[in-house]
Amino acid sequence: MSAQGDGDADTPVAAGRRKAGRRPGGPDTRQNILDAARAEFGARGYENTSMRAIARSADVNAALLHHYFGTKDQLFLAALDFPLQPRDLVAQVVGGGRDLVGERLVRFALALLENPAARERVLAVVRAAATNEQMARLMRGFMEREVVVPIAAALALPRPDLRVELAMTQMVGLIMGRYVIGVEPLASAPVDELVPLLAPTLQRYLAG
């Protein structure tokens, strides 16, 4: 009897009694999630894309997205192969008091961009955002939600969101001039020469 009962577990009738659900994880699950995330973020933008929607598109349980990537912003970064961690940037800017906030921001950005592997991934996204409205919209939504809002919330100053955005545009200008266009002498200037020149402007934006 027990042998017959064990065999029944694999019959079509028994299988039909099992609870239907999303496809479980497998060898290609992570890549399928990344492909679905790129498609959903591209179609809906960062703010309007949910983890549940990505899970439906990838035909997996939503728990697998959290298993592989953690949070929505981490999945977004993985989908773009983007090396900047907004949480690290926010912690660097708002941590340690306001006296050297401008210098900390400059040093964080330059440390990232002076790393060749990280620089190439950042520049790939910057170039795409500069020439593709869909990518520009994605990055605006992401940076506003994950960088501008948290930093602005920590600044006890008038128009903190505008101040943070001005600081971000200053950094984008640095990226374009130094690493994309290669304007001299900016392109070859040592980091230690650039920091004291840029820091006061960013300090004024972020700390008044």
FIBAVEX-620937 format. One line per 4 residues: number of its first residue (from 1); their letters; for each residue x, y, z of N, C-alpha, C. Coordinates in pm, 1 decimal, always signed. Each point is the difference from the previous one (the first is absolute). Layout:
N
NUM	A	X/Y/Z/X/Y/Z/X/Y/Z; ...
***
This chain:
208
1	MSAQ	+82.3/-121.0/+0.0/-82.3/+121.0/+0.0/+85.2/+125.3/+0.0; +109.2/-2.4/+79.1/+83.3/+118.4/+7.1/+67.9/+28.5/-131.2; +39.5/-107.0/-74.1/+65.8/+22.8/-128.8/-97.0/+63.2/-96.9; -127.7/-50.0/+3.2/-99.7/+57.0/-89.6/-28.1/+145.4/+34.9
5	GDGD	-4.5/+30.0/+130.5/-25.0/+137.8/+42.1/+110.2/+92.8/-42.6; +128.2/-47.3/+8.2/+111.1/+83.2/-44.6/-9.1/+27.3/-148.2; -45.7/-101.0/-75.8/-9.6/+19.4/-144.2/-107.7/+100.5/-35.1; -108.3/+3.2/+79.4/-108.2/+93.8/-28.6/+46.1/+144.8/+6.8
9	ADTP	+107.8/+28.1/+76.1/+45.8/+138.0/+16.3/+46.7/+60.3/-130.0; +36.9/-86.7/-96.3/+53.3/+51.3/-126.0/-100.2/-11.7/-114.0; -122.5/-40.4/+29.2/-99.9/-12.7/-106.0/-51.2/+136.8/-39.7; -55.0/+13.6/-122.2/-55.3/+130.0/-42.5/-105.6/+54.1/+94.1
13	VAAG	-82.7/-92.6/+55.7/-106.0/+46.4/+90.0/+60.2/+62.5/+124.9; +101.9/-69.7/+56.7/+64.4/+52.5/+120.2/+71.0/+130.0/-29.7; +65.5/+6.2/-116.3/+71.1/+122.3/-36.3/-96.9/+116.1/-13.8; -120.3/-31.1/-52.2/-97.9/+105.4/-17.0/-49.6/+56.4/+130.1
17	RRKA	+11.5/-84.6/+107.6/-43.4/+47.7/+130.1/+100.7/+94.6/+64.8; +125.3/+3.2/-52.2/+100.7/+88.4/+58.0/-35.7/+145.9/-26.1; +33.4/+81.9/+89.4/-31.4/+142.7/-11.7/+77.8/+63.2/-114.3; -70.4/+64.5/-90.7/+66.7/+67.9/-111.2/+72.1/+123.9/+51.6
21	GRRP	+106.2/+37.2/-66.4/+74.9/+117.6/+41.8/+99.2/+41.6/-106.2; +78.0/+104.0/+32.5/+101.9/+46.9/-91.7/+112.6/-100.3/-11.8; +74.7/+11.2/-109.7/+112.7/-88.6/-22.5/+104.2/+19.5/+108.9; +51.8/-109.7/+59.7/+102.7/+14.3/+103.3/+133.7/+39.4/-60.4
25	GGPD	+95.9/+27.3/+85.4/+131.5/+39.7/-47.4/+71.1/-111.9/-71.7; +82.4/+35.7/-96.9/+78.2/-95.7/-76.7/+127.1/+65.4/-48.5; +76.1/-70.8/-83.3/+129.5/+53.9/-45.6/-10.9/+133.8/-71.3; -110.1/+22.9/-71.7/-14.2/+122.6/-78.7/-87.8/+105.1/+68.3
29	TRQN	-40.5/-26.4/+122.7/-96.5/+89.0/+65.7/+53.6/+141.5/+15.1; +122.3/+13.8/+44.9/+56.7/+133.3/+24.0/+1.5/+81.3/-129.2; +43.8/-61.2/-109.5/+4.6/+71.9/-126.4/-139.1/+32.8/-49.9; -95.3/-91.9/+18.6/-138.4/+27.6/-40.8/-56.4/+119.5/+75.5
33	ILDA	+33.1/+8.5/+128.3/-46.7/+113.9/+80.1/+62.0/+129.3/-50.8; +130.2/-2.8/-29.3/+66.8/+120.1/-50.7/-60.7/+44.2/-133.2; -26.0/-95.7/-88.5/-60.4/+34.2/-129.4/-138.4/+61.1/+19.0; -78.2/-59.3/+89.6/-134.3/+52.7/+26.9/+7.9/+138.1/+63.8
37	ARAE	+96.5/+20.0/+89.5/+15.3/+129.7/+66.5/+34.6/+108.5/-101.0; +92.9/-29.2/-90.8/+36.4/+100.2/-102.4/-122.2/+38.2/-82.9; -78.8/-99.3/-36.9/-119.1/+27.4/-81.2/-103.3/+81.5/+77.4; -24.5/-36.3/+125.7/-99.6/+71.2/+80.0/+45.1/+141.5/+33.0
41	FGAR	+125.5/+17.0/+41.4/+50.7/+133.6/+29.8/-4.4/+87.1/-125.9; +36.4/-58.8/-113.4/-0.8/+75.8/-124.7/-138.8/+42.5/-41.3; -98.6/-85.2/+23.9/-136.3/+29.5/-43.3/-73.4/+92.6/+95.9; +26.9/-12.2/+130.4/-80.4/+70.2/+99.7/+75.5/+107.8/+76.7
45	GYEN	+133.6/+1.8/-9.2/+77.9/+92.2/+81.3/+27.9/-59.2/+136.7; +94.2/+60.6/+71.7/+40.3/-55.1/+129.0/-111.4/+8.5/+103.2; -63.6/+117.0/+10.5/-98.0/+20.2/+106.0/-121.9/-89.5/-16.0; -41.1/-26.1/-124.6/-125.1/-71.5/-24.8/+18.1/-150.8/-18.8
49	TSMR	+121.2/-48.4/+15.7/+25.1/-143.2/-12.2/+3.1/-62.8/+139.0; -75.2/-105.8/+17.4/-2.3/-69.3/+128.7/+73.5/-133.5/-9.8; +44.2/-48.9/+114.3/+64.3/-130.6/+3.5/-98.6/-109.6/-42.3; -126.4/+15.8/+35.7/-100.2/-99.3/-38.8/-16.3/-5.7/-151.5
53	AIAR	+2.6/+117.5/-64.3/-13.2/+3.0/-145.7/+118.6/-69.0/-67.1; +118.7/+22.5/+52.6/+118.1/-66.3/-55.1/-9.9/-150.4/+19.9; -46.0/-42.8/+117.1/-16.0/-143.0/+26.3/-99.8/-62.5/-97.5; -112.0/+69.6/-25.4/-97.6/-52.0/-95.7/+61.6/-12.1/-139.3
57	SADV	+74.9/+101.6/-39.9/+62.2/-1.8/-132.2/+101.0/-113.8/-12.6; +74.2/-26.6/+107.7/+99.3/-107.6/-0.8/-62.4/-135.7/+28.5; -129.2/-1.2/+38.4/-71.3/-121.8/+33.2/+66.5/-73.3/+116.0; +33.0/+75.0/+103.6/+59.0/-59.5/+120.4/-71.9/+56.1/+122.5
61	NAAL	+19.6/-64.8/+111.5/-52.2/+49.8/+126.4/+73.8/+127.9/+38.7; -73.9/+98.1/+49.7/+62.0/+128.2/+36.1/+108.7/-16.7/+105.0; -10.9/-102.5/+82.4/+101.7/-22.0/+103.7/+137.3/-24.2/-60.0; +3.7/-54.0/-122.5/+129.2/-26.0/-63.9/+72.4/+129.6/-35.6
65	LHHY	-75.5/+105.7/-30.1/+63.9/+128.3/-28.8/+73.8/+49.6/+122.8; -62.0/-12.4/+115.6/+64.1/+42.6/+124.2/+116.0/-93.3/+34.9; -14.3/-127.7/-33.5/+107.1/-96.0/+27.5/+125.8/+33.9/-79.5; -18.1/+29.7/-128.7/+115.2/+25.5/-86.0/+53.5/+142.9/+11.1
69	FGTK	-89.0/+97.5/+19.7/+41.9/+139.2/-11.7/-29.0/+86.0/+122.4; -86.5/-43.2/+87.9/-29.2/+78.8/+118.7/-112.6/+98.0/-23.9; +32.7/+121.0/-40.0/-98.7/+106.6/-12.9/-12.4/+46.6/-144.5; -99.9/+82.7/-23.2/-25.8/+49.0/-135.2/+118.8/+78.4/-55.5
73	DQLF	+61.4/+87.0/+81.7/+111.7/+78.6/-50.4/+119.8/-89.1/-32.1; +20.4/-106.4/+78.2/+109.5/-90.8/-28.9/-24.6/-77.2/-129.6; -123.7/-36.7/-24.4/-34.2/-66.8/-126.1/+20.8/+94.5/-117.7; -38.9/+125.0/+16.5/+20.4/+99.1/-106.6/+148.2/+14.3/-33.4
77	LAAL	+82.6/+11.9/+102.5/+143.7/+13.8/-21.8/+57.7/-123.1/-68.2; -46.4/-117.2/+41.2/+48.4/-123.4/-62.0/-43.6/-8.5/-145.9; -121.7/+44.3/-29.3/-49.9/-4.3/-137.1/+81.0/+90.4/-91.1; +48.5/+111.2/+53.2/+81.5/+92.8/-78.9/+148.7/-28.1/+11.2
81	DFPL	+37.3/-96.1/+84.9/+141.4/-25.6/+29.0/+67.1/+129.2/+45.0; -66.7/+71.6/+90.6/+44.2/+132.3/+44.4/+74.2/-13.7/+132.3; +122.6/+52.5/+11.9/+81.2/-24.6/+119.4/-28.8/+92.2/+117.6; -72.9/+109.1/-21.9/-27.0/+94.3/+108.1/-108.8/-53.0/+90.9
85	QPRD	+28.8/-5.3/+129.2/-99.1/-38.0/+99.0/-54.1/+126.9/+65.5; -124.3/+38.8/-29.8/-53.6/+125.0/+55.1/+7.5/+7.1/+151.9; -18.9/-111.6/+67.4/+4.2/+2.1/+146.0/+138.1/+41.7/+49.7; +103.1/-47.2/-70.2/+136.2/+39.0/+38.0/+20.1/+149.7/-22.7
89	LVAQ	-50.2/+50.4/-114.3/+12.8/+141.8/-30.3/-73.5/+85.4/+102.7; -122.4/-37.1/+32.1/-78.4/+75.9/+98.3/+69.7/-0.8/+134.5; +47.9/-116.1/+41.9/+68.5/-9.3/+129.1/+125.0/+86.9/+1.7; +71.1/+4.3/-113.0/+121.3/+80.7/-7.7/-31.2/+147.9/+8.1
93	VVGG	-107.0/+42.0/-64.8/-33.7/+141.9/-5.8/-55.0/+49.5/+133.0; -93.9/-72.5/+58.3/-66.9/+50.7/+119.8/+68.5/-41.5/+129.6; +89.0/-96.6/-4.9/+68.4/-45.3/+120.7/+120.4/+88.1/+31.5; +31.9/+11.4/+127.8/+120.7/+73.0/+38.7/-15.0/+149.7/+11.8
97	GRDL	-123.3/+50.2/+4.0/-18.6/+143.8/+16.3/+2.8/+74.6/-131.7; -34.2/+129.4/+5.0/-15.0/+79.8/-122.2/+125.5/+75.2/-40.5; +100.6/+6.3/+86.0/+115.4/+86.1/-27.8/+74.7/-39.3/-127.1; +10.4/-129.9/-28.2/+77.9/-46.8/-115.1/-86.1/-78.8/-98.0
101	VGER	-128.5/+30.4/-4.9/-89.0/-77.8/-85.1/+37.4/+12.2/-148.0; +41.1/+118.6/-42.6/+39.8/+18.4/-139.5/+122.7/-82.0/-35.7; +97.1/+0.9/+85.8/+121.9/-77.3/-25.6/-29.4/-149.6/-1.2; -83.8/-46.0/+90.6/-32.0/-143.1/+4.1/-68.1/-45.2/-128.9
105	LVRF	-90.2/+84.8/-52.8/-68.7/-35.2/-123.4/+98.6/-8.4/-116.1; +88.0/+97.3/-11.9/+97.5/-0.1/-108.6/+90.9/-121.2/+8.9; +49.5/-28.0/+117.7/+92.4/-112.5/+15.5/-69.7/-133.3/-27.8; -125.2/-13.5/+42.1/-74.1/-122.3/-28.7/-13.4/-20.1/-150.9
109	ALAL	-41.2/+105.3/-70.3/-21.6/-11.0/-144.5/+129.8/-28.7/-74.1; +106.3/+70.2/+35.2/+126.3/-19.0/-70.5/+61.9/-136.1/+31.6; -15.1/-47.0/+122.4/+51.8/-133.7/+33.4/-68.3/-106.0/-84.9; -130.5/+16.3/-22.0/-73.4/-93.9/-84.6/+45.2/+9.0/-144.2
113	LENP	+10.4/+121.3/-51.1/+28.0/+19.5/-142.0/+145.3/-23.7/-37.4; +89.9/+5.8/+94.6/+139.8/-28.1/-30.4/+26.9/-150.2/-8.8; -97.5/-80.3/+40.5/+10.1/-145.2/-17.7/-44.0/-33.8/-142.3; +89.8/-53.5/-85.0/-33.4/-18.9/-142.2/-124.7/-84.5/-23.9
117	AARE	-15.2/-110.1/+71.7/-115.4/-87.0/-23.0/-130.3/+70.7/+38.2; -1.0/+64.7/+114.7/-119.4/+72.7/+43.2/-27.8/+116.7/-93.7; +105.0/+70.5/-41.3/-17.4/+115.3/-88.6/-68.5/-39.0/-130.0; +39.1/-112.4/-58.7/-60.1/-40.4/-126.6/-149.1/-26.7/+13.9
121	RVLA	-40.0/-58.9/+110.7/-142.9/-27.9/+19.7/-77.3/+128.7/+25.9; +59.4/+91.8/+77.6/-65.8/+129.4/+23.2/-14.9/+76.4/-130.8; +106.8/+4.0/-78.2/-4.2/+76.3/-125.3/-96.8/-60.6/-100.1; -14.0/-131.0/+0.3/-96.4/-63.3/-89.8/-141.3/+48.1/+31.4
125	VVRA	-32.2/+10.8/+128.0/-133.0/+46.9/+40.3/-14.9/+148.8/-29.7; +104.1/+79.6/+28.2/-6.0/+144.4/-25.4/-19.1/+27.2/-148.7; +74.2/-71.0/-84.3/-14.3/+19.4/-145.7/-139.7/-38.8/-46.4; -51.6/-110.3/+53.4/-134.1/-43.4/-38.5/-104.7/+101.9/+43.2
129	AATN	+14.5/+53.9/+120.8/-95.8/+98.6/+49.9/+6.7/+129.8/-79.3; +119.7/+32.9/-51.7/+17.1/+124.2/-75.2/-59.8/-9.3/-140.6; -19.3/-121.0/-50.6/-46.5/-15.8/-138.2/-133.5/-72.0/-12.1; -51.6/-50.9/+111.3/-122.4/-79.3/-4.6/-95.2/+50.4/+107.7
133	EQMA	-115.7/+50.0/-40.5/-93.8/+58.8/+94.9/-53.0/-103.1/+98.5; -18.5/-122.7/-45.8/-48.2/-103.5/+90.7/+99.6/-25.3/+113.0; +128.7/-9.5/-35.7/+102.5/-19.5/+102.5/+10.8/+122.9/+89.2; -10.9/+118.5/-58.3/+5.6/+122.3/+79.7/-113.6/+3.9/+101.3
137	RLMR	-119.5/-40.1/-41.8/-114.7/-3.1/+90.1/+20.9/-100.9/+112.1; +54.4/-114.6/-35.3/+29.2/-102.3/+100.1/+96.4/+51.9/+105.7; +109.2/+61.2/-46.1/+102.0/+46.5/+93.0/-49.6/+116.2/+84.3; -81.6/+87.8/-58.1/-57.1/+110.0/+78.5/-85.0/-54.3/+113.6
141	GFME	-86.3/-95.3/-32.2/-85.6/-56.7/+102.7/+78.5/-71.1/+107.8; +100.8/-74.2/-41.9/+81.7/-75.3/+96.0/+78.6/+94.1/+90.0; +69.5/+97.4/-59.5/+82.6/+90.3/+78.9/-85.4/+86.0/+92.9; -116.8/+40.7/-47.1/-86.3/+81.3/+86.8/-44.3/-80.1/+122.3
145	REVV	-45.5/-124.1/-23.1/-53.4/-80.6/+108.9/+108.7/-46.8/+95.8; +113.9/-43.3/-53.9/+99.6/-67.4/+82.3/+114.6/+89.8/+47.4; +19.0/+116.8/-65.1/+110.8/+88.6/+38.3/-50.3/+136.2/+45.9; -74.4/+68.5/-87.0/-40.2/+137.6/+29.7/-90.3/+6.1/+123.3
149	VPIA	-104.3/-82.1/+3.4/-95.0/+6.0/+111.4/+66.4/-31.7/+133.9; +79.8/-107.6/+12.4/+63.1/-27.1/+129.4/+97.3/+109.2/+44.9; +78.6/+54.4/-94.2/+94.5/+104.8/+38.8/-76.0/+127.7/+37.3; -99.5/+34.2/-81.1/-76.8/+120.8/+27.3/-68.6/-8.3/+135.8
153	AALA	-47.1/-119.2/+35.5/-68.1/-16.8/+128.1/+92.6/+25.4/+117.9; +130.6/-19.7/-21.7/+96.7/+17.8/+109.1/+53.7/+142.5/+8.2; -32.6/+83.9/-100.1/+51.6/+137.0/-2.2/-103.3/+96.4/+58.6; +35.1/+66.2/+106.1/-90.5/+97.8/+62.2/+24.3/+136.8/-61.6
157	LPRP	-28.6/+11.7/-130.3/+23.4/+123.6/-74.0/-119.2/+27.5/-90.9; -19.9/+125.1/-42.2/-105.5/+28.5/-96.4/+27.4/-69.2/-133.2; -104.7/-49.1/-65.5/+7.9/-66.0/-130.8/+106.8/-108.2/-4.3; -2.7/-95.8/+91.9/+105.3/-101.1/+2.0/+3.5/-84.5/-126.9
161	DLRV	-119.1/-28.8/-59.1/-1.1/-80.1/-122.3/+72.1/+70.9/-113.0; -22.2/+131.7/-13.8/+68.0/+77.4/-103.7/+150.8/+2.0/+24.8; +39.8/+14.8/+124.9/+142.1/+2.4/+33.3/+68.1/-132.0/-37.2; -65.7/-111.2/+30.0/+58.3/-129.7/-32.8/+9.1/-18.0/-150.9
165	ELAM	-104.0/+41.7/-71.1/+2.0/-14.1/-145.4/+108.9/+87.1/-62.9; +22.2/+118.7/+54.3/+109.2/+83.3/-49.4/+134.8/-68.4/+22.3; +15.3/-62.7/+115.1/+124.2/-72.9/+26.5/+16.1/-115.9/-97.1; -109.3/-69.9/-28.4/+7.1/-112.1/-93.9/+36.7/+46.6/-140.5
169	TQMV	-55.4/+114.3/-43.0/+33.8/+49.9/-133.2/+146.9/+41.6/-6.6; +53.5/+50.2/+108.8/+142.2/+33.6/+5.0/+84.1/-125.4/-22.0; -40.8/-111.2/+61.8/+73.8/-124.9/-15.0/-16.3/-57.4/-140.3; -117.9/+13.8/-58.2/-20.2/-46.4/-137.6/+89.0/+79.2/-95.5
173	GLIM	+10.4/+131.1/+23.6/+88.7/+81.6/-81.5/+144.7/-44.7/+10.5; +41.7/-35.2/+121.2/+135.4/-51.0/+20.1/+20.1/-129.6/-77.3; -96.5/-89.9/+8.5/+10.2/-127.6/-71.7/+11.5/+22.8/-150.4; -84.6/+86.6/-53.6/+1.9/+25.4/-144.5/+131.9/+63.5/-42.8
177	GRYV	+43.7/+102.3/+74.1/+120.8/+71.4/-40.1/+126.7/-81.5/+16.3; +11.1/-72.0/+111.5/+123.9/-71.8/+29.0/+7.7/-136.6/-68.1; -114.1/-72.6/+0.5/+6.0/-140.4/-40.8/-64.5/-29.1/-135.3; -94.0/+82.5/-43.8/-66.1/-25.5/-128.4/+64.6/+81.6/-111.2
181	IGVE	+3.0/+132.4/+16.2/+57.1/+86.9/-104.5/+151.3/+6.4/+10.7; +51.4/-7.2/+122.0/+145.2/+3.9/+19.5/+57.5/+139.0/-15.6; -65.5/+101.1/+54.3/+45.8/+138.5/-10.6/+125.9/+18.0/+84.8; +102.8/+55.4/-59.7/+123.5/+27.9/+73.4/+2.0/+146.2/+46.4
185	PLAS	+60.9/+26.6/+116.2/+77.0/-92.9/+84.5/-83.8/-78.2/+100.5; -134.3/+11.7/-8.8/-85.3/-70.7/+95.7/+22.4/-150.8/-6.0; +14.1/-54.2/-120.6/+7.5/-144.5/-16.8/+122.6/-60.7/+67.1; +109.1/+73.7/+4.2/+123.4/-56.9/+55.1/+37.4/+57.1/+136.1
189	APVD	-81.1/+89.2/+54.2/+31.8/+60.1/+129.3/-6.3/-105.4/+110.2; +93.7/+0.5/+93.7/-3.8/-95.9/+111.1/-124.3/+20.8/+86.5; -47.0/-107.6/+58.4/-117.9/+6.2/+86.7/+20.9/+99.1/+113.4; +118.9/-1.2/+59.9/+26.5/+87.9/+113.8/+1.6/+147.5/-39.4
193	ELVP	+13.9/+28.4/-128.6/-10.8/+138.3/-46.5/-146.0/+38.0/-22.6; -80.2/-94.9/-44.7/-139.7/+28.6/-30.3/-85.8/+15.2/+125.5; +27.5/-80.7/+101.4/-84.9/-0.6/+119.0/-13.5/+137.8/+63.3; +110.4/+71.4/+30.2/-16.4/+130.7/+64.1/-63.3/+105.6/-90.4
197	LLAP	+2.4/-22.6/-131.5/-64.3/+94.6/-91.5/-151.1/-22.8/-8.8; -40.8/-126.0/+3.6/-141.5/-32.7/-12.8/-75.1/+2.6/+133.1; +67.2/-38.2/+105.7/-66.8/-17.1/+129.2/-72.8/+124.9/+49.8; +58.2/+121.2/-10.4/-71.2/+118.3/+52.0/-134.4/+25.6/-67.9
201	TLQR	-6.8/-25.4/-131.6/-126.5/+20.2/-70.5/-105.5/-98.9/+48.7; +39.8/-125.7/+13.0/-93.2/-99.9/+49.3/-37.6/+24.3/+145.3; +94.8/+49.8/+75.8/-27.8/+33.0/+140.1/-106.1/+110.1/+8.2; +10.9/+97.7/-86.6/-97.3/+110.5/-0.4/-139.0/-51.0/-39.0
205	YLAG	-5.9/-91.2/-97.5/-128.7/-56.0/-39.3/-64.2/-79.3/+114.1; +79.3/-82.5/+65.2/-54.2/-98.9/+93.6/-10.2/+47.2/+143.8; +82.8/+98.4/+34.8/+2.0/+41.4/+140.9/-22.8/+149.1/+19.5; -19.0/+72.8/-107.4/-28.0/+142.5/+12.9/+125.8/+84.2/+13.2
***
